[in-house]
Amino acid sequence: MVVANVTGLITGINHDFDDMLGVVITRRQVPVKYLDAVNFPNGNPDADPTQEAVSRYVVEEMTEETFEQVTYTLATPIDCDNAIIPARTILADVCQWQYRGVGCGYDGPPVADERDNPTTDPAKDKCSHRRSGCRFRYPRPEPMPISSFPGSQKVS
């Protein structure tokens, strides 16, 4: 993150507050369509302050300080709080279970091939390793034993 420092204000803040290490920075992104009406000459009927994506970062390091600007290195909170995550690859859309294995647990008849095309042929019965393939084998309201992390593609 780069911040203007032409008045020296940021230099003073860095001096008084340990280069701002550990400070939480909140970034709010609002699509143009939902900006407040004051941003448009004729108003904005779609203005909606709740349509925002909020991201939080922590100042990890002040990397450069000049008379014109100060540069900080930011990290996500999970990088800073000693969080322990699974010791395997985290994939949002790919199931990692072996088809018909212990984690998968499916032992029913052939349903679909590796491209989710319906089949009753045992030789073509393969899993696509996607949510759609799992849903073929575990129709609603059955819970799916899928081994993926759908929430990992979300931006915090």
MODELLER restraints for C-alpha pairs under 7 A, 6 or more apart:
rsr = mdl.restraints
at = mdl.atoms
rsr.add(forms.Gaussian(group=physical.xy_distance, feature=features.Distance(at['CA:1:A'], at['CA:71:A']), mean=5.63, stdev=0.5))
rsr.add(forms.Gaussian(group=physical.xy_distance, feature=features.Distance(at['CA:1:A'], at['CA:72:A']), mean=5.12, stdev=0.5))
rsr.add(forms.Gaussian(group=physical.xy_distance, feature=features.Distance(at['CA:1:A'], at['CA:73:A']), mean=6.39, stdev=0.5))
rsr.add(forms.Gaussian(group=physical.xy_distance, feature=features.Distance(at['CA:1:A'], at['CA:74:A']), mean=6.95, stdev=0.5))
rsr.add(forms.Gaussian(group=physical.xy_distance, feature=features.Distance(at['CA:2:A'], at['CA:69:A']), mean=6.60, stdev=0.5))
rsr.add(forms.Gaussian(group=physical.xy_distance, feature=features.Distance(at['CA:2:A'], at['CA:70:A']), mean=5.68, stdev=0.5))
rsr.add(forms.Gaussian(group=physical.xy_distance, feature=features.Distance(at['CA:2:A'], at['CA:71:A']), mean=4.42, stdev=0.5))
rsr.add(forms.Gaussian(group=physical.xy_distance, feature=features.Distance(at['CA:2:A'], at['CA:72:A']), mean=6.38, stdev=0.5))
rsr.add(forms.Gaussian(group=physical.xy_distance, feature=features.Distance(at['CA:3:A'], at['CA:69:A']), mean=5.50, stdev=0.5))
rsr.add(forms.Gaussian(group=physical.xy_distance, feature=features.Distance(at['CA:3:A'], at['CA:70:A']), mean=5.27, stdev=0.5))
rsr.add(forms.Gaussian(group=physical.xy_distance, feature=features.Distance(at['CA:3:A'], at['CA:71:A']), mean=6.43, stdev=0.5))
rsr.add(forms.Gaussian(group=physical.xy_distance, feature=features.Distance(at['CA:4:A'], at['CA:68:A']), mean=6.01, stdev=0.5))
rsr.add(forms.Gaussian(group=physical.xy_distance, feature=features.Distance(at['CA:4:A'], at['CA:69:A']), mean=4.41, stdev=0.5))
rsr.add(forms.Gaussian(group=physical.xy_distance, feature=features.Distance(at['CA:4:A'], at['CA:70:A']), mean=6.49, stdev=0.5))
rsr.add(forms.Gaussian(group=physical.xy_distance, feature=features.Distance(at['CA:5:A'], at['CA:67:A']), mean=6.02, stdev=0.5))
rsr.add(forms.Gaussian(group=physical.xy_distance, feature=features.Distance(at['CA:5:A'], at['CA:68:A']), mean=4.87, stdev=0.5))
rsr.add(forms.Gaussian(group=physical.xy_distance, feature=features.Distance(at['CA:5:A'], at['CA:69:A']), mean=4.46, stdev=0.5))
rsr.add(forms.Gaussian(group=physical.xy_distance, feature=features.Distance(at['CA:5:A'], at['CA:70:A']), mean=6.29, stdev=0.5))
rsr.add(forms.Gaussian(group=physical.xy_distance, feature=features.Distance(at['CA:6:A'], at['CA:67:A']), mean=5.84, stdev=0.5))
rsr.add(forms.Gaussian(group=physical.xy_distance, feature=features.Distance(at['CA:6:A'], at['CA:68:A']), mean=4.74, stdev=0.5))
rsr.add(forms.Gaussian(group=physical.xy_distance, feature=features.Distance(at['CA:6:A'], at['CA:69:A']), mean=6.84, stdev=0.5))
rsr.add(forms.Gaussian(group=physical.xy_distance, feature=features.Distance(at['CA:8:A'], at['CA:67:A']), mean=6.74, stdev=0.5))
rsr.add(forms.Gaussian(group=physical.xy_distance, feature=features.Distance(at['CA:14:A'], at['CA:20:A']), mean=5.78, stdev=0.5))
rsr.add(forms.Gaussian(group=physical.xy_distance, feature=features.Distance(at['CA:19:A'], at['CA:62:A']), mean=5.99, stdev=0.5))
rsr.add(forms.Gaussian(group=physical.xy_distance, feature=features.Distance(at['CA:20:A'], at['CA:59:A']), mean=6.59, stdev=0.5))
rsr.add(forms.Gaussian(group=physical.xy_distance, feature=features.Distance(at['CA:21:A'], at['CA:59:A']), mean=5.17, stdev=0.5))
rsr.add(forms.Gaussian(group=physical.xy_distance, feature=features.Distance(at['CA:21:A'], at['CA:60:A']), mean=5.70, stdev=0.5))
rsr.add(forms.Gaussian(group=physical.xy_distance, feature=features.Distance(at['CA:21:A'], at['CA:61:A']), mean=6.13, stdev=0.5))
rsr.add(forms.Gaussian(group=physical.xy_distance, feature=features.Distance(at['CA:22:A'], at['CA:58:A']), mean=5.50, stdev=0.5))
rsr.add(forms.Gaussian(group=physical.xy_distance, feature=features.Distance(at['CA:22:A'], at['CA:59:A']), mean=5.13, stdev=0.5))
rsr.add(forms.Gaussian(group=physical.xy_distance, feature=features.Distance(at['CA:22:A'], at['CA:60:A']), mean=6.28, stdev=0.5))
rsr.add(forms.Gaussian(group=physical.xy_distance, feature=features.Distance(at['CA:23:A'], at['CA:58:A']), mean=5.56, stdev=0.5))
rsr.add(forms.Gaussian(group=physical.xy_distance, feature=features.Distance(at['CA:23:A'], at['CA:59:A']), mean=5.40, stdev=0.5))
rsr.add(forms.Gaussian(group=physical.xy_distance, feature=features.Distance(at['CA:24:A'], at['CA:56:A']), mean=6.64, stdev=0.5))
rsr.add(forms.Gaussian(group=physical.xy_distance, feature=features.Distance(at['CA:24:A'], at['CA:57:A']), mean=5.64, stdev=0.5))
rsr.add(forms.Gaussian(group=physical.xy_distance, feature=features.Distance(at['CA:24:A'], at['CA:58:A']), mean=4.55, stdev=0.5))
rsr.add(forms.Gaussian(group=physical.xy_distance, feature=features.Distance(at['CA:24:A'], at['CA:59:A']), mean=6.54, stdev=0.5))
rsr.add(forms.Gaussian(group=physical.xy_distance, feature=features.Distance(at['CA:25:A'], at['CA:56:A']), mean=5.67, stdev=0.5))
rsr.add(forms.Gaussian(group=physical.xy_distance, feature=features.Distance(at['CA:25:A'], at['CA:57:A']), mean=5.09, stdev=0.5))
rsr.add(forms.Gaussian(group=physical.xy_distance, feature=features.Distance(at['CA:25:A'], at['CA:58:A']), mean=5.98, stdev=0.5))
rsr.add(forms.Gaussian(group=physical.xy_distance, feature=features.Distance(at['CA:26:A'], at['CA:54:A']), mean=6.90, stdev=0.5))
rsr.add(forms.Gaussian(group=physical.xy_distance, feature=features.Distance(at['CA:26:A'], at['CA:55:A']), mean=5.85, stdev=0.5))
rsr.add(forms.Gaussian(group=physical.xy_distance, feature=features.Distance(at['CA:26:A'], at['CA:56:A']), mean=4.63, stdev=0.5))
rsr.add(forms.Gaussian(group=physical.xy_distance, feature=features.Distance(at['CA:26:A'], at['CA:57:A']), mean=6.51, stdev=0.5))
rsr.add(forms.Gaussian(group=physical.xy_distance, feature=features.Distance(at['CA:27:A'], at['CA:54:A']), mean=5.70, stdev=0.5))
rsr.add(forms.Gaussian(group=physical.xy_distance, feature=features.Distance(at['CA:27:A'], at['CA:55:A']), mean=5.08, stdev=0.5))
rsr.add(forms.Gaussian(group=physical.xy_distance, feature=features.Distance(at['CA:27:A'], at['CA:56:A']), mean=6.21, stdev=0.5))
rsr.add(forms.Gaussian(group=physical.xy_distance, feature=features.Distance(at['CA:28:A'], at['CA:52:A']), mean=6.23, stdev=0.5))
rsr.add(forms.Gaussian(group=physical.xy_distance, feature=features.Distance(at['CA:28:A'], at['CA:53:A']), mean=5.72, stdev=0.5))
rsr.add(forms.Gaussian(group=physical.xy_distance, feature=features.Distance(at['CA:28:A'], at['CA:54:A']), mean=4.68, stdev=0.5))
rsr.add(forms.Gaussian(group=physical.xy_distance, feature=features.Distance(at['CA:28:A'], at['CA:55:A']), mean=6.54, stdev=0.5))
rsr.add(forms.Gaussian(group=physical.xy_distance, feature=features.Distance(at['CA:29:A'], at['CA:52:A']), mean=5.40, stdev=0.5))
rsr.add(forms.Gaussian(group=physical.xy_distance, feature=features.Distance(at['CA:29:A'], at['CA:53:A']), mean=5.11, stdev=0.5))
rsr.add(forms.Gaussian(group=physical.xy_distance, feature=features.Distance(at['CA:29:A'], at['CA:54:A']), mean=6.50, stdev=0.5))
rsr.add(forms.Gaussian(group=physical.xy_distance, feature=features.Distance(at['CA:30:A'], at['CA:51:A']), mean=6.20, stdev=0.5))
rsr.add(forms.Gaussian(group=physical.xy_distance, feature=features.Distance(at['CA:30:A'], at['CA:52:A']), mean=4.61, stdev=0.5))
rsr.add(forms.Gaussian(group=physical.xy_distance, feature=features.Distance(at['CA:30:A'], at['CA:53:A']), mean=6.57, stdev=0.5))
rsr.add(forms.Gaussian(group=physical.xy_distance, feature=features.Distance(at['CA:33:A'], at['CA:46:A']), mean=6.47, stdev=0.5))
rsr.add(forms.Gaussian(group=physical.xy_distance, feature=features.Distance(at['CA:34:A'], at['CA:46:A']), mean=5.54, stdev=0.5))
rsr.add(forms.Gaussian(group=physical.xy_distance, feature=features.Distance(at['CA:34:A'], at['CA:47:A']), mean=4.29, stdev=0.5))
rsr.add(forms.Gaussian(group=physical.xy_distance, feature=features.Distance(at['CA:34:A'], at['CA:48:A']), mean=5.06, stdev=0.5))
rsr.add(forms.Gaussian(group=physical.xy_distance, feature=features.Distance(at['CA:34:A'], at['CA:49:A']), mean=6.93, stdev=0.5))
rsr.add(forms.Gaussian(group=physical.xy_distance, feature=features.Distance(at['CA:34:A'], at['CA:51:A']), mean=6.65, stdev=0.5))
rsr.add(forms.Gaussian(group=physical.xy_distance, feature=features.Distance(at['CA:35:A'], at['CA:47:A']), mean=5.27, stdev=0.5))
rsr.add(forms.Gaussian(group=physical.xy_distance, feature=features.Distance(at['CA:35:A'], at['CA:48:A']), mean=6.77, stdev=0.5))
rsr.add(forms.Gaussian(group=physical.xy_distance, feature=features.Distance(at['CA:36:A'], at['CA:44:A']), mean=6.70, stdev=0.5))
rsr.add(forms.Gaussian(group=physical.xy_distance, feature=features.Distance(at['CA:36:A'], at['CA:47:A']), mean=5.04, stdev=0.5))
rsr.add(forms.Gaussian(group=physical.xy_distance, feature=features.Distance(at['CA:37:A'], at['CA:43:A']), mean=4.26, stdev=0.5))
rsr.add(forms.Gaussian(group=physical.xy_distance, feature=features.Distance(at['CA:37:A'], at['CA:44:A']), mean=4.40, stdev=0.5))
rsr.add(forms.Gaussian(group=physical.xy_distance, feature=features.Distance(at['CA:37:A'], at['CA:47:A']), mean=6.12, stdev=0.5))
rsr.add(forms.Gaussian(group=physical.xy_distance, feature=features.Distance(at['CA:54:A'], at['CA:156:A']), mean=6.44, stdev=0.5))
rsr.add(forms.Gaussian(group=physical.xy_distance, feature=features.Distance(at['CA:55:A'], at['CA:156:A']), mean=4.98, stdev=0.5))
rsr.add(forms.Gaussian(group=physical.xy_distance, feature=features.Distance(at['CA:56:A'], at['CA:76:A']), mean=6.70, stdev=0.5))
rsr.add(forms.Gaussian(group=physical.xy_distance, feature=features.Distance(at['CA:56:A'], at['CA:156:A']), mean=6.96, stdev=0.5))
rsr.add(forms.Gaussian(group=physical.xy_distance, feature=features.Distance(at['CA:57:A'], at['CA:74:A']), mean=5.93, stdev=0.5))
rsr.add(forms.Gaussian(group=physical.xy_distance, feature=features.Distance(at['CA:57:A'], at['CA:75:A']), mean=5.47, stdev=0.5))
rsr.add(forms.Gaussian(group=physical.xy_distance, feature=features.Distance(at['CA:57:A'], at['CA:76:A']), mean=4.72, stdev=0.5))
rsr.add(forms.Gaussian(group=physical.xy_distance, feature=features.Distance(at['CA:57:A'], at['CA:77:A']), mean=6.00, stdev=0.5))
rsr.add(forms.Gaussian(group=physical.xy_distance, feature=features.Distance(at['CA:58:A'], at['CA:74:A']), mean=5.49, stdev=0.5))
rsr.add(forms.Gaussian(group=physical.xy_distance, feature=features.Distance(at['CA:58:A'], at['CA:75:A']), mean=5.25, stdev=0.5))
rsr.add(forms.Gaussian(group=physical.xy_distance, feature=features.Distance(at['CA:58:A'], at['CA:76:A']), mean=6.07, stdev=0.5))
rsr.add(forms.Gaussian(group=physical.xy_distance, feature=features.Distance(at['CA:58:A'], at['CA:77:A']), mean=6.09, stdev=0.5))
rsr.add(forms.Gaussian(group=physical.xy_distance, feature=features.Distance(at['CA:59:A'], at['CA:72:A']), mean=6.58, stdev=0.5))
rsr.add(forms.Gaussian(group=physical.xy_distance, feature=features.Distance(at['CA:59:A'], at['CA:73:A']), mean=6.15, stdev=0.5))
rsr.add(forms.Gaussian(group=physical.xy_distance, feature=features.Distance(at['CA:59:A'], at['CA:74:A']), mean=4.70, stdev=0.5))
rsr.add(forms.Gaussian(group=physical.xy_distance, feature=features.Distance(at['CA:59:A'], at['CA:75:A']), mean=6.49, stdev=0.5))
rsr.add(forms.Gaussian(group=physical.xy_distance, feature=features.Distance(at['CA:60:A'], at['CA:73:A']), mean=5.54, stdev=0.5))
rsr.add(forms.Gaussian(group=physical.xy_distance, feature=features.Distance(at['CA:60:A'], at['CA:74:A']), mean=5.26, stdev=0.5))
rsr.add(forms.Gaussian(group=physical.xy_distance, feature=features.Distance(at['CA:60:A'], at['CA:75:A']), mean=6.00, stdev=0.5))
rsr.add(forms.Gaussian(group=physical.xy_distance, feature=features.Distance(at['CA:61:A'], at['CA:72:A']), mean=5.65, stdev=0.5))
rsr.add(forms.Gaussian(group=physical.xy_distance, feature=features.Distance(at['CA:61:A'], at['CA:73:A']), mean=5.09, stdev=0.5))
rsr.add(forms.Gaussian(group=physical.xy_distance, feature=features.Distance(at['CA:62:A'], at['CA:71:A']), mean=6.04, stdev=0.5))
rsr.add(forms.Gaussian(group=physical.xy_distance, feature=features.Distance(at['CA:62:A'], at['CA:72:A']), mean=4.34, stdev=0.5))
rsr.add(forms.Gaussian(group=physical.xy_distance, feature=features.Distance(at['CA:62:A'], at['CA:73:A']), mean=6.25, stdev=0.5))
rsr.add(forms.Gaussian(group=physical.xy_distance, feature=features.Distance(at['CA:63:A'], at['CA:71:A']), mean=5.55, stdev=0.5))
rsr.add(forms.Gaussian(group=physical.xy_distance, feature=features.Distance(at['CA:63:A'], at['CA:72:A']), mean=5.40, stdev=0.5))
rsr.add(forms.Gaussian(group=physical.xy_distance, feature=features.Distance(at['CA:63:A'], at['CA:73:A']), mean=6.51, stdev=0.5))
rsr.add(forms.Gaussian(group=physical.xy_distance, feature=features.Distance(at['CA:64:A'], at['CA:70:A']), mean=5.59, stdev=0.5))
rsr.add(forms.Gaussian(group=physical.xy_distance, feature=features.Distance(at['CA:64:A'], at['CA:71:A']), mean=4.98, stdev=0.5))
rsr.add(forms.Gaussian(group=physical.xy_distance, feature=features.Distance(at['CA:65:A'], at['CA:71:A']), mean=6.41, stdev=0.5))
rsr.add(forms.Gaussian(group=physical.xy_distance, feature=features.Distance(at['CA:90:A'], at['CA:149:A']), mean=6.35, stdev=0.5))
rsr.add(forms.Gaussian(group=physical.xy_distance, feature=features.Distance(at['CA:91:A'], at['CA:148:A']), mean=5.80, stdev=0.5))
rsr.add(forms.Gaussian(group=physical.xy_distance, feature=features.Distance(at['CA:91:A'], at['CA:149:A']), mean=5.83, stdev=0.5))
rsr.add(forms.Gaussian(group=physical.xy_distance, feature=features.Distance(at['CA:92:A'], at['CA:148:A']), mean=5.59, stdev=0.5))
rsr.add(forms.Gaussian(group=physical.xy_distance, feature=features.Distance(at['CA:92:A'], at['CA:149:A']), mean=4.55, stdev=0.5))
rsr.add(forms.Gaussian(group=physical.xy_distance, feature=features.Distance(at['CA:92:A'], at['CA:150:A']), mean=4.41, stdev=0.5))
rsr.add(forms.Gaussian(group=physical.xy_distance, feature=features.Distance(at['CA:92:A'], at['CA:151:A']), mean=6.77, stdev=0.5))
rsr.add(forms.Gaussian(group=physical.xy_distance, feature=features.Distance(at['CA:92:A'], at['CA:152:A']), mean=5.55, stdev=0.5))
rsr.add(forms.Gaussian(group=physical.xy_distance, feature=features.Distance(at['CA:92:A'], at['CA:153:A']), mean=5.81, stdev=0.5))
rsr.add(forms.Gaussian(group=physical.xy_distance, feature=features.Distance(at['CA:93:A'], at['CA:130:A']), mean=6.05, stdev=0.5))
rsr.add(forms.Gaussian(group=physical.xy_distance, feature=features.Distance(at['CA:93:A'], at['CA:148:A']), mean=6.14, stdev=0.5))
rsr.add(forms.Gaussian(group=physical.xy_distance, feature=features.Distance(at['CA:93:A'], at['CA:150:A']), mean=6.28, stdev=0.5))
rsr.add(forms.Gaussian(group=physical.xy_distance, feature=features.Distance(at['CA:94:A'], at['CA:129:A']), mean=5.51, stdev=0.5))
rsr.add(forms.Gaussian(group=physical.xy_distance, feature=features.Distance(at['CA:94:A'], at['CA:130:A']), mean=5.26, stdev=0.5))
rsr.add(forms.Gaussian(group=physical.xy_distance, feature=features.Distance(at['CA:94:A'], at['CA:148:A']), mean=5.62, stdev=0.5))
rsr.add(forms.Gaussian(group=physical.xy_distance, feature=features.Distance(at['CA:95:A'], at['CA:129:A']), mean=4.72, stdev=0.5))
rsr.add(forms.Gaussian(group=physical.xy_distance, feature=features.Distance(at['CA:95:A'], at['CA:130:A']), mean=5.86, stdev=0.5))
rsr.add(forms.Gaussian(group=physical.xy_distance, feature=features.Distance(at['CA:95:A'], at['CA:146:A']), mean=5.67, stdev=0.5))
rsr.add(forms.Gaussian(group=physical.xy_distance, feature=features.Distance(at['CA:95:A'], at['CA:147:A']), mean=4.62, stdev=0.5))
rsr.add(forms.Gaussian(group=physical.xy_distance, feature=features.Distance(at['CA:95:A'], at['CA:148:A']), mean=4.76, stdev=0.5))
rsr.add(forms.Gaussian(group=physical.xy_distance, feature=features.Distance(at['CA:96:A'], at['CA:147:A']), mean=5.41, stdev=0.5))
rsr.add(forms.Gaussian(group=physical.xy_distance, feature=features.Distance(at['CA:96:A'], at['CA:148:A']), mean=6.65, stdev=0.5))
rsr.add(forms.Gaussian(group=physical.xy_distance, feature=features.Distance(at['CA:97:A'], at['CA:103:A']), mean=5.58, stdev=0.5))
rsr.add(forms.Gaussian(group=physical.xy_distance, feature=features.Distance(at['CA:97:A'], at['CA:104:A']), mean=5.62, stdev=0.5))
rsr.add(forms.Gaussian(group=physical.xy_distance, feature=features.Distance(at['CA:97:A'], at['CA:147:A']), mean=6.00, stdev=0.5))
rsr.add(forms.Gaussian(group=physical.xy_distance, feature=features.Distance(at['CA:98:A'], at['CA:104:A']), mean=6.48, stdev=0.5))
rsr.add(forms.Gaussian(group=physical.xy_distance, feature=features.Distance(at['CA:99:A'], at['CA:127:A']), mean=6.15, stdev=0.5))
rsr.add(forms.Gaussian(group=physical.xy_distance, feature=features.Distance(at['CA:100:A'], at['CA:106:A']), mean=4.98, stdev=0.5))
rsr.add(forms.Gaussian(group=physical.xy_distance, feature=features.Distance(at['CA:100:A'], at['CA:107:A']), mean=6.16, stdev=0.5))
rsr.add(forms.Gaussian(group=physical.xy_distance, feature=features.Distance(at['CA:104:A'], at['CA:145:A']), mean=6.09, stdev=0.5))
rsr.add(forms.Gaussian(group=physical.xy_distance, feature=features.Distance(at['CA:110:A'], at['CA:119:A']), mean=6.51, stdev=0.5))
rsr.add(forms.Gaussian(group=physical.xy_distance, feature=features.Distance(at['CA:110:A'], at['CA:120:A']), mean=5.10, stdev=0.5))
rsr.add(forms.Gaussian(group=physical.xy_distance, feature=features.Distance(at['CA:110:A'], at['CA:121:A']), mean=6.37, stdev=0.5))
rsr.add(forms.Gaussian(group=physical.xy_distance, feature=features.Distance(at['CA:110:A'], at['CA:122:A']), mean=5.51, stdev=0.5))
rsr.add(forms.Gaussian(group=physical.xy_distance, feature=features.Distance(at['CA:110:A'], at['CA:125:A']), mean=5.22, stdev=0.5))
rsr.add(forms.Gaussian(group=physical.xy_distance, feature=features.Distance(at['CA:111:A'], at['CA:118:A']), mean=5.70, stdev=0.5))
rsr.add(forms.Gaussian(group=physical.xy_distance, feature=features.Distance(at['CA:111:A'], at['CA:119:A']), mean=5.33, stdev=0.5))
rsr.add(forms.Gaussian(group=physical.xy_distance, feature=features.Distance(at['CA:111:A'], at['CA:120:A']), mean=5.89, stdev=0.5))
rsr.add(forms.Gaussian(group=physical.xy_distance, feature=features.Distance(at['CA:111:A'], at['CA:125:A']), mean=6.42, stdev=0.5))
rsr.add(forms.Gaussian(group=physical.xy_distance, feature=features.Distance(at['CA:111:A'], at['CA:136:A']), mean=6.85, stdev=0.5))
rsr.add(forms.Gaussian(group=physical.xy_distance, feature=features.Distance(at['CA:111:A'], at['CA:137:A']), mean=6.77, stdev=0.5))
rsr.add(forms.Gaussian(group=physical.xy_distance, feature=features.Distance(at['CA:112:A'], at['CA:118:A']), mean=4.18, stdev=0.5))
rsr.add(forms.Gaussian(group=physical.xy_distance, feature=features.Distance(at['CA:112:A'], at['CA:119:A']), mean=4.82, stdev=0.5))
rsr.add(forms.Gaussian(group=physical.xy_distance, feature=features.Distance(at['CA:112:A'], at['CA:125:A']), mean=5.54, stdev=0.5))
rsr.add(forms.Gaussian(group=physical.xy_distance, feature=features.Distance(at['CA:112:A'], at['CA:126:A']), mean=6.42, stdev=0.5))
rsr.add(forms.Gaussian(group=physical.xy_distance, feature=features.Distance(at['CA:113:A'], at['CA:119:A']), mean=6.52, stdev=0.5))
rsr.add(forms.Gaussian(group=physical.xy_distance, feature=features.Distance(at['CA:113:A'], at['CA:124:A']), mean=5.49, stdev=0.5))
rsr.add(forms.Gaussian(group=physical.xy_distance, feature=features.Distance(at['CA:113:A'], at['CA:125:A']), mean=4.92, stdev=0.5))
rsr.add(forms.Gaussian(group=physical.xy_distance, feature=features.Distance(at['CA:113:A'], at['CA:126:A']), mean=4.63, stdev=0.5))
rsr.add(forms.Gaussian(group=physical.xy_distance, feature=features.Distance(at['CA:113:A'], at['CA:127:A']), mean=6.13, stdev=0.5))
rsr.add(forms.Gaussian(group=physical.xy_distance, feature=features.Distance(at['CA:114:A'], at['CA:126:A']), mean=4.93, stdev=0.5))
rsr.add(forms.Gaussian(group=physical.xy_distance, feature=features.Distance(at['CA:114:A'], at['CA:127:A']), mean=4.92, stdev=0.5))
rsr.add(forms.Gaussian(group=physical.xy_distance, feature=features.Distance(at['CA:114:A'], at['CA:128:A']), mean=4.22, stdev=0.5))
rsr.add(forms.Gaussian(group=physical.xy_distance, feature=features.Distance(at['CA:115:A'], at['CA:128:A']), mean=5.68, stdev=0.5))
rsr.add(forms.Gaussian(group=physical.xy_distance, feature=features.Distance(at['CA:116:A'], at['CA:128:A']), mean=6.22, stdev=0.5))
rsr.add(forms.Gaussian(group=physical.xy_distance, feature=features.Distance(at['CA:116:A'], at['CA:133:A']), mean=5.77, stdev=0.5))
rsr.add(forms.Gaussian(group=physical.xy_distance, feature=features.Distance(at['CA:119:A'], at['CA:125:A']), mean=6.85, stdev=0.5))
rsr.add(forms.Gaussian(group=physical.xy_distance, feature=features.Distance(at['CA:127:A'], at['CA:133:A']), mean=5.90, stdev=0.5))
rsr.add(forms.Gaussian(group=physical.xy_distance, feature=features.Distance(at['CA:134:A'], at['CA:144:A']), mean=6.46, stdev=0.5))
rsr.add(forms.Gaussian(group=physical.xy_distance, feature=features.Distance(at['CA:134:A'], at['CA:146:A']), mean=6.68, stdev=0.5))
rsr.add(forms.Gaussian(group=physical.xy_distance, feature=features.Distance(at['CA:135:A'], at['CA:144:A']), mean=6.86, stdev=0.5))
rsr.add(forms.Gaussian(group=physical.xy_distance, feature=features.Distance(at['CA:138:A'], at['CA:144:A']), mean=5.95, stdev=0.5))
